[in-house]
Amino acid sequence: MTEHYVKNAESVVTSFKELLSEDQREAVGEENFSQLTMLIEAGIANLLLLNMEKVADKIEDLAHAVRNDAERFDDN
């Protein structure tokens, strides 16, 4: 996980903690907040990978279209 995703996840958890009272934060505990941070990091990474796959599919489709156009260029 890159440092950028870690910082984003930590920022989300920090913002969430600010919504809770001190008693609630203590009840949840740092270990659970750490687990929440890891879950958010995983969610960010998963979303990024899904988006990258979509972009890769679009690039592949475009490459096929360009190849088809190039192969037919002499036909015009």
C-alpha positions in Angstrom: 0.0 0.0 0.0 1.4 3.4 -0.9 1.9 6.0 1.8 -0.8 8.1 0.0 -3.5 5.5 0.6 -2.3 5.0 4.2 -2.6 8.7 4.9 -6.1 8.9 3.3 -7.3 5.9 5.4 -5.8 7.4 8.5 -7.5 10.7 7.7 -10.9 9.0 7.4 -10.4 7.2 10.7 -9.3 10.4 12.4 -12.3 12.2 11.2 -14.5 9.4 12.4 -12.9 9.5 15.8 -13.7 13.2 16.1 -17.3 12.4 15.8 -17.1 10.1 18.9 -17.0 11.1 22.5 -13.9 10.2 24.5 -15.7 7.3 26.2 -16.8 6.0 22.8 -13.2 6.2 21.5 -11.9 4.4 24.5 -14.6 1.7 24.2 -13.7 1.1 20.5 -10.0 1.0 21.3 -6.9 1.7 19.2 -6.6 -1.9 17.9 -10.1 -1.6 16.4 -9.3 1.8 14.9 -6.1 0.3 13.4 -8.2 -2.5 11.9 -10.6 0.0 10.5 -7.7 1.9 8.9 -6.6 -1.3 7.3 -10.1 -2.0 6.0 -10.3 1.4 4.5 -6.8 1.0 2.9 -8.0 -2.2 1.3 -11.2 -0.6 0.1 -9.2 2.2 -1.5 -6.8 -0.2 -3.2 -9.6 -2.4 -4.4 -11.4 0.6 -6.0 -8.2 1.7 -7.6 -7.6 -1.7 -9.1 -11.1 -1.9 -10.4 -10.8 1.5 -12.1 -7.4 0.5 -13.5 -8.9 -2.6 -15.0 -11.6 -0.5 -16.7 -9.0 1.9 -18.1 -6.9 -1.1 -19.3 -10.0 -2.6 -21.0 -10.7 0.8 -22.7 -7.1 1.1 -23.9 -7.2 -2.5 -25.2 -10.4 -1.7 -27.2 -8.8 1.4 -28.5 -5.7 -0.4 -29.6 -7.8 -3.0 -31.5 -9.7 -0.2 -33.2 -6.5 1.6 -34.2 -5.0 -1.7 -35.5 -8.2 -2.4 -37.5 -8.1 1.1 -39.0 -4.4 0.8 -39.8 -5.0 -2.6 -41.5 -7.8 -1.1 -43.6 -6.0 2.1 -44.4 -4.7 0.8 -47.7 -8.2 -0.3 -48.7 -9.3 3.3 -49.1 
